[in-house]
């Protein structure tokens, strides 16, 4: 693991821009394996500090042999050294001032803390074991977050949190036993939540309840719940703290509070030139605080909803017992039972959109959170069947939907607010739907499909089906909108026999006053392609899907036909059937019986979830793989035989890759003729024949002396390494860690 990890230390970006003069001189040149062995020998003898040794590792240009890796790991994983490493990490500062750094990457500015963070997070399991099995080391995290303030460097907070997250995944119970005391005044998670603008904290907080099972690729597959974690977050009143962070960010960004407009915020005010850069930095941090607060609420709520609350009944007589406290904590963390904080977030987000129609970040974040929670009732494939049966099926949404009813008038006002914008498409002026209205349509579509009878009745009474049909035809080019509305109609028609809410919605769509049936006939006679009428009517496939849904609903063999006799007569049913035949004939005439599948929003969303599932805990591996693919394609254009080692900046001395790493020469060798030496050959030959300097000779003598020492394993030849496929990024999207790909894990002794 260490070998693949240290392969990420090559070619530090921005090295040519200069480094801090106080750092060791070895950092100014290329560091090889012999340099690491020499510096490690000096470290053990007390001649250099840990900071200097980690700087050497940062500048490493080669993959270390396994014997050196094992020796370094054994030394650094001792408690004494780990204690020093955590102290260095938690008290680290930026090495170079921003003004002098130029284009240096964030990783270059935090060389030593970055190396420590990567070693603990992605290195050998011994690093994480020594922390998990020592309560004194875990308490260092408590001391760190207790002293964190607004002036604390967010990069340092991120690096520290990444290490704790890595330990948490493998030893959650041991960490919780130390930081989640039953004392209600002990609020470790509350201290962390004050720095919610750091994304890794938003990822760590939900793990107090349940940790995702790394052996499963399912998005909602978790390990057993921690009762102590539930009780701790309840004692911290975590939802209230996240609400405060959300409101604080909204107030600074938009000048909006729960009571209304107060002042101009960073995102909506004109700032003088001298303060623009500072304002942008502050706005970015507050935007992260806003989105991370909602994300943390969503992930905590999902874990709480998927955790069955035992029915203790009369067996729990002691209110202070862990079972009774767990029951209270479960009710608080389940947003369907305690929706106050989430609904207050929604209220503030609506107020922001009303005052600033173009500022959609709060509303989008909150609506997406609610939609994600409702998606659990759609029996997603990433959900474990057992958890779906014992928790989701028994879940009541009455309290949440009762509070949403109070906000429906405000949401309808936002839906009715036309953007007034338009674009030119195909020579015609097309009205723009607007992101705010699209988010609301998706949210309402979810509520109509999976909401209770009361919320569906309120939406119908407020005229939502009529608004949906009007938007469906007034925005004929918005396939994302068409997909959402079509899915609602199909779902309600399918479930109307068994679900009272679906029957109510289905009847509202078929109401003659809404005109859904009559508008279907507008599609008759329209060509599939090459017609100007294509720009004035919805996508052909969605119209066909609605017509088929109506036909299936009114099929005489189905018992649902009797439910709509008062809305549809025989002539209307006959016309719909005739319409369906015409549509199919046009499709056969234009596309020979097939119609191309539209890459709809729902399909793209599912693909995004499939990508997100394996990447959620390991960092942005996809980003790194895309970079590799782009670089490889670019390299193949000029040099088809380029190796991955050339791309990564590594030197590979193994016999396996010697033939691969040889570059293609411009002049091909022929039998009986020697290839003419190129300029590069002359440079290489002159370098090889150049005599060693005094420093190089001393380094070689020191290396021989170290190898000959008793108990030291001789240096092994570096083997061929695999392509790194897992990384982590910092806040500035700089690569801050690599993992060795898909290799079999070694068994611990």
N, C-alpha and C positions, 0 to 999 in steps of 0.2 A: 504493500500500500504506500509506504514511504517513497519507494522508487518512482511510482507513478506520480505521487504528489510533488516531489521535488522537480519533476520534469516541467512543472508549471512555473518554476522560478527563472526560466531562461528569458533573455531578451526583455528586461524590464522596460516598459514604454517610457520614453522621455529621458533615458539615461544620458543622452547627449546634451540635454539642457543643463546639466550640472547637478551636483548634490551638495548637501550641507558640508561645510568645511570641517565640522567637528566629528563627522563620521569617519570610520577607519579608511585608510588609504586603499585597502583591498577592494573597496566598493567601486573604485574608479576604473578598474580593469576587468577583463574577463576572468571569472573564477572557475577553476577546474576542480576535478576530484582531488587532486593532490593538495590544492589550496584548502579544501574543506578538511582533509585529514590533518594538515598542519595546524589549522586554526582550532580544530577540536582538541588536538593534543595540547595546545597552549591553554585552551579553556580548562581542561582537567588539571593542568598545573597551576591554574590561578593567574595566568599572565594576561588574559583578556577577560572581558565581561560577557555576560549572555547577550547583551545588546550588540556587541561587536560580532559575536558569532552568528547571530541571526541576520545581521547585515550581509555577512559572507554568504549565507544560504540564499538570501534574496538575489544576489548577483550570480548565482550558480548557473553555469552554461552547459552542464553535462548531467546525465543521469547517474546517480551514485550507485556503486555496487551494493549488493544486498548485505555484505558483511559490515560495511560502514553504516548502512541504514540501521541494522540491528544494534550496533554499538551505540550510535547516537540515541536511538529510541530508548534503550535500556538506561542510559544516563539521564535523559531529560524526563523520563516518566517517574523518577523518584520524587517523593513528596517534597523534599527540600527544594529541588529544582522547579517543580510545578508551582510551588508557592511563590518563588521568585518570578516565574513567567506570568502568573496572574497579576502580581503587583506591577510588573512592567506594563502589562496590557491595560490595566485599569487606570494607571496614572500616566499613560502615554499622551503625547501632544504632537501636533503637526510639526514635522521636522523642518520644513521650509516655509517661509511666509508666502502667501498667495502672490504678492507683488513681485517676488523674486523667482517664483516657480515657473513662470512662462506657461508652456503647454504641457508641463509635467502632469502625468496622470495622478489620480487620487491614490492609487496603490504606491506610487513612488514617494508620495508625501508621508505615507504611514508605513514605511518598510518593516520596521521591527514589530509593531502590533499586528500588522497583516500576516507576517510569517507565523507568529504565535497563534493567531486565530485559525489559520489554515492547518497548522499542526494538530490542534485540538479537535477541530471540526472534521477534517478529512484524513488525518493521520492514523497511526496505529491505535487500536482499541485500548491499549495500555494508558494512553493519555487521558481518555475519558473515564477509565476505571479508577485511576488514582484520585480523580476528583469526586466521583460518585461515592466511593467507599470511605471518604474522609469528610466528616461534617464540618471541620474547620475550613476546608477549602470551599465548600458550598456556602458557608456563611460569608465568605468574601464577596459573593454576589449580592447578598443582602446589604452589606456595608456599602457596596458600590452604588446600588440604586437608591439607598437612603441619602446619599450625598449628591445625587444627580440634580442639576438645576437647569434653567433655561440656557445658561451660558456653556453648558457641557457640550463638547464636540459631538455632534450626532454620529460621525463616523466611528468614534471610539465606542459609543453606546451600541452601535450596530455590530461591531466586531466582538464586543463582550457578550452581547445577546446571542450571537451565532454560536459561540462556544457553549453557552448554557443550553441552548436548544439541542445541540448535538448530544450533550450528556443526558438531557431529558428524554430523548427518543429511546435510548438504550437502558436508562435507569430511572424511569419516571417515579417509581415508588420510593426510591431512596432519596431523591431530591425533594419530593413532596413531604416526606417524613421530617425533613429538616426545616424547610421554608414554610410549610403549611401547618403551623401549630394551632391547636384548638383554642388558644387564647384569642378572643375576639379583637383585642387591641393590636394583635400582630398582623400587619397588613402588607405583606411582601408584594403581592400582585398589585395593590393600589399604588405603591411607589413606582412600579414598572409602568403602569398605565399612564402616568403623567408624561411619559416620553413616547406616547403612542405614535408620534410622527415618524418614528423608526419602524420600518415595515416588519423587521424580525420580531419586535415585541408583539405586534398584532398577530403574528403566527404562533408565538409562544404561549400567549394567554389561554387559547382554547385547549392547549395540551394539559392544562391543570385538570380538566375533566376527563378527557380521553385522548390517547395518542393514536394516530393513524397506524394501522398495521402495515409495516413495510413489506411483508410477504405477499400482500394482495395488491392488485392493480385497481381495485375498485375504489372509487372516490370516497364512498361513505362506509368503508370497512375500518372499524376502530377496535382497539384492544378494550378489555373490560374497564368499566368506569372506576374512577377513584373517588370514594366518598369524602375523603379528606380534602381533595381538590374542590369538589362541589361546595363543601362547607366553607372553605377558605374564600372562594370567590363571593359567596354570599355574605360572609363577614366583611369583606372589602366593599360590598355594594358596588360591584364592578360595573353594572349597567349605568348607575348614576354617575360614576366617574367618567365613563366613556361618553355619556350625554354631555357632561360639562366640557369635555375636550371638543366635542362636535360643535357645541354652541360657541365656544371660544374661537374656534377656527372660522366659523361663519361670521361672527362679529368682526373679526379682523379682516377677512377677505371682502365682505360685502357690506359691512356696517349694519347688519340686520341682527336683531335679537328676538327673543320670544315676544317682546312687547311691541316690536315694529322697527321702522328705520330709525337709526340713531346718528350715524355719520357715514361719510364715504369710506369705503374699505379699500384695501390694497388692489383688489381686482377690478374695481369700478371707478377709481379716482384718477385724475390726471396728476402725475407726480413730476416734480421738477427734474431736470436732467441729472443733477448731482445725486439724487436719491433713487433714480430709476433702477439701477443695478441692485442696490440694497433692497428695494421694494420687491423686485422680482425674486430674489433669494428668499425673502421672508414669505412671499406669497406661495412659493413652491413648497416650503416647509409646512405652512398652514394647510395647503391643499392635501398634502400627505397626511396631516393630522386628521383632516375631515374624512377622507376615504378610508384610512386605516381604522378609525373609530367605528365606522359602519361595518367594515369587514370583520373586525373583532366581534362585534355583536352578532353578526351572521354566523360565524364559525362556532361561537360559544352556544348560540341557540340551537344550531343543528345537532351538536353533540348532546345537548340536554334533551332535545325532542326525541332523539334516537335511543335515549337511555330510559329503560322502563323504571317507573317509580313503583317500588313494591307496596302492596296494600297491607300495611302493618296492622291496621285496624286497632282493636283493643289490646293487642299484645304489647304496644308501645305505651307504657304507663309513665315512663320517665321522660320528661320533656327535654332533658339535657343529654340523653343518650345519643350516640352517634347515628342511630337509625332515625330518631325523631328529627335531629338536626339535618340529616341528609334529605328527609322529606320536605322540610321547609326550604332548603337550598334548591331542591329540584323545582319546586313551584316558582321560585324567584327567577331562576335562570331559563325557564321555559317561557319564551315570549308569547306563546299562545295563552298562557295563564297569567303572565305579568307583562302586558304589552305597553305599559306606560312610557317607558323611555323611548322605545322605537316609534311610537305614535307622536311623541313630542318632537322627535327628529323630523318626522314627516311634516308636521305642522310648520316647523321653521323652514324646511326646504320649500314648501308651497309659498310661504311668504317671500322668500328670495326670488322665486320665479315671477311672482306678481309684480315685484318692484323692479326686477332686472330680468326681463324675458330671455336674454341671451346667456344668462348664468345658470347652467343646468346641472352642474356637478353635484350639488347637494341632493336635488330631486332624483337624478339618475341613480346615485349611490343607494339611496333609501329604497326606491322602488325595486331596484335589482335585488336588494337584500330580501324584501318581502316575496318577490317572485321566486327566488331561490328556495325559500322556506316552503312556499306552496308547491314547488316542484317535487317535494318529497312525497306528496300525495298522488303523483302520477306513476308510481311504481317504477322509478328509474332503474335501469339495469345495474347501476353502481351501488344499489341498496341491497343489503343482505335480506333475504326473504324472512328470516326469523325476526329481525328487528322491525321489519315492516309490519309483521303480524302482531307483535306484542306492544308496539309503541305507536306507530303511525295510525293504524286502524282504530285505535282507541282515543286518538287525539281529538279534542274539542277545540274549535276555532271561534266559539261564540264570543269570548271576551275581546279578542283581537278585532273581530269584525264589528262588534258593537261600537268600539271606539273609532273604527274607520267610517262608520255611518255619519258621525259628526263632521267628518272632513270631506264627505262626498260633494256638497255644494261648491266648496273651494276647488276641488279637483275638476268638477264639470266646468267651472269658469275658465280654468287653464285650458281645457280641451276645446272650448268654444273660441278661444283667443286666436284669431287668424294671424299668421306672421306677416301677411301683406307682401311677401316676397315672391318672386317668380324667376324662372329661367327660360331661356329659348332652347327648345328641343325640336329638331326636325322642322324648323321654320315656324313653330308655333310657340306661343307663350304658355308655359305650364306653371301652375301654382305650386308653391313649396309647402309641404305638410308641416315641417318644423320638427326638431328633435324632441321638444317637450311634449307635443301631442303624440308623437310616435311612442315615446316611453309610456305615456298614459294608456294608450291603446293596448300595448302589450300587457301592462299591469291589469287593466280591466278585463282583457281576454283571459288572463289567468284566474281572476276572481270569478268570472262567469263559468269557467270550466270546473274549478275546484272549490268554489266558495259555497257557503251554506245558503239555505233558503232565504234567510232574512237579508243578506247582503245582495243576493241575486234579485230579489224582489225590489229592493231599493234602487238598484241599477236600472232595472226595467222601468220602474216608475219615473226615474229621472231621464228617460228617453235615450239610454245608451245604445240599444239595438238600432234605433233610427239614425243616430249619429254615425254608427259604424257603417251602415249601408250607404249613407250619403258620402262619407269619406271614401268608401270603396270605389265609388264611381266618379267622384270629383278629383281623385288623384290616380288616374289610370296607369301611371308609370311607376308607382311605388310598390314593387313586388314584396318588400318586407311587410308593408301594411296589409297587402292582400293575403299573404300567408297567415298572419295572425288572425284576421277576421274569418278566413275560410276554415281554419282549424277550430275556431270557436263554434261555427255553425255545424261542422261535421261532428264534433264531439257531443254537442247538445242533442243533435238529432239521434245519435247512436244510443245515448243513455237516457232518453226521455221516458222510456217505459219503466225504468227501475229507480230513477232519481227524480225527486219532486222539483228540485231547483233546475235541473236540465229541462224538464218539461215546461216549466215557466218561461225559460229563455227561448226554447224552440217555438213556443206559441207566439212569443213576441216578434220573432223574426218572420213568421209566416202571416202576421197580421196584414191585411190588405192595405191599411193606412201607411205602413212602412214601405210597401212596394217592392219587396225583394223579388217576388215571382215575376212581376211585370217587367222589372229591369233586366231579368235574365234574357228576355227576348231581344234585347238590343244587340246581342251577339250574333244573331242569325244572319247569315249571308256575308259575314266579314271574312276576308281572306286572312290566312295565318301570317303571311309575310308579304312585304312589298306594297302594303296598302296604307294610305294616309289615315284611314280610319283606325289603324293600329295604335295611333297616338291619341285617340279620343275614347278608347274603351279599355277596360281592364285586361290583364293578361288572359289569353284564351284558355289556358289550362285551369286557372282558378274558377272561371265561369263554368267550365265542364264539371269540375269537382263539386261545385254547389248544386248544379242540376242533378248530378248522380246522387248526392246526399238526399235531395228532395224526393227523387224517385224511390230510393231505398226506403225512405221513411213512409211513403204512401203506398208501398207494395201491399196488395190485397192479402198476401200470405202473412204479413206482419200484423200483430195486434195493435200496433201504434196508430194505424189508420183511423180507428174510431176516436182517437183523442183529438183529431183535427177536423172532424166533419163539419163543425160550425164555422171553420175558417176557409176551407177549400171545397168547392163543389166538383162534380164529375168533369165538367168542361175544363176547369183549370188543371185538373190532374191529367186529362188527355192532352192538353196543350204542353204541359211539361214533358210528357213522354215523347210527343212529337218533336219538341225542341231538342231533346237528348239525341234522337235519331239524326236530326239535321247536323248537330255538332259532330257526331261521330262520322257522318258522311264527309263533312268538310275536312276533318282530320285525315281520313283515308285518302281523300283526293289530293291533299297537300303534302302529307307526310307518309303515304303508303301504310297507313294503319298504325303509325307510331308517332308519338310526340316527344320531343326532347325534354329530358328532365331538367327543370330549372334548379340552379344551385341556390336554394332558398336560404333564408336567414336561419331557420331552424336547423338545417343541415350543417351550415357553417358553425352554428353555436355548438352542435354536438361534436363536431370535429375539434373545436376549441377545448371542450371538456375532456375529450380523449387525450389531447396533448397535455392538458393541465394536470391530469391525474398522476402520471409518473413524475412530473417535474415539480410538483407542489413542494416537496420537501428537499429536493437536491439542488435547487437553483435553476438558472436559465440554461439548461443543457441545449435546448433547441436553438437558442441564439448562437451558441458557440458552434454547433454543428452546421448552421447556416453559413457562418463565416468560413469554416473549413471548406464547405462545398463551393462557395464563391471563389475562394482563393485557389482551390484545386482546379476549377474550370478555367480560371484565368491563367494558371500556370500551364495547363495542358495545351493551351492555344499556342504558347511560345516554346514550351519544352514538354512534350508528352511524357517524358520519362522522369519527371520531377518526383521526388520521394516526399513522404510525409515528414521526414526529418528535416529536409530543406525548408519546408513550409514552417515547421515549428521552431526552426533555429537551433536544432539539436544536432550533435554529431553522433553517428552510430558506427561503432567499430566492430560490430558483429559480422561474422562471415556470411550470415544469411542475407544481409542487406547490402553487402559490398557491391554486388552487381547492380542492385536497384539504385543505389545512391550515386553511381557514376553518371555524370552528365553526358549528354549526347554531344559529340564534337561536331564542329562545322565541316571538317574535312574527314571523310571516311578513309580508314586504313585499307590498303590493298595488299594482296600477297606479294612478297618480294620488295615492297617499298615501305620505308619508314615514314610515319606521319610527320610532317613538318611541325616543329615546336611552335606553339602559340605564345603570346605574351604572358598568359597566365601560367603556362608551364615553366617559363623562365623565372617568373617571380617565385613560384613554389620551390624550384630547385635551388635558387639562391638563398631562400629562407632555410632550407634543410641543411645546406652546407655552411651556414653562418655559425661561427663558434659561440658557445654559451657564455653569457655574462656571469659575473661573480655571484649575483643574487640567484640566478637560475641554478648555478652549481651548488650553492648552499641549500637551496630548496630540494635538490635531488639527494644530497647527502642526508638531509633531515628526513626525507621520505624513506630512504633505505634504512636509516636508524630506527624509525618507527615500525617498519615492517618486521625488522629483525628482533624487536622486543618480544620477550616471552609472553604467551597468552594472547598474542595478536594474530588474527587470521590474515593470511596473505590476501592481497587485493585480487579480486576476481574481475574477469573481463566483462564489461557491461553487455547485457543481452539485448535482444531486440525488444523494443517496447511497443505496446499497442497504442492505438489512437485514443487519446483522452476524450471521453464523451460526457463528462459531467463536470460542471463548473459552478461557481458562485460568483455573483456580481455585487459590487458595492452600490451605494446610492447613485453614483454617477455612471452606472452601467460599465464599469471597468471590470475586467476579469480578475477575480481575486482568489481563485482556487481551482485546482484540477483534480480529477479522480481518475484512477486507472480503470479502463473499461472492462466490464464483463469478465473478470478473472475469478477463478474459484478462490473463495476465502480460505485462508489457512486456519486450521484448527488451533485453538489456543492450547498451550500445554496444561 
